[in-house]
């Protein structure tokens, strides 16, 4: 598994909720069941090698100190349980999805046109992420 992961199940990616379409590690910092069930559970995610995974479950931390100090940001880490599928996404298809799923792209402004050009020129998932 190579992070970041990108959510393939959501129809559109919205800028205000980056956590809903991109995961940068196998952890989330909330134990909110509604959030997990609505945005993550059974959703398909593509990693940086094109492999598709499904999030099946979450595991709360077992360390007592994490539970006691859960009010401190980034201390309470919930581990996501991924299941590898037999599916994979070719990079060229992923670039098309990356452009078409993003709600925050305004196709007529200069910054968006520059960003779209960078995506089109990317040669790998890592290259795309670094741009």
Secondary structure, DSSP 8 states (H G I E B T S, - for coil): --S-EEESSSS-B-GGGHHHHEESSSEES---HHHIIIIITT-EEE-TTSEEEEEEEEE----HHHHHTTTSTTTS-EEEEEEEEEEE--HHHHHHHHHHHBTT--TTSHHHHHHHHHHHH--SHHHHHH-
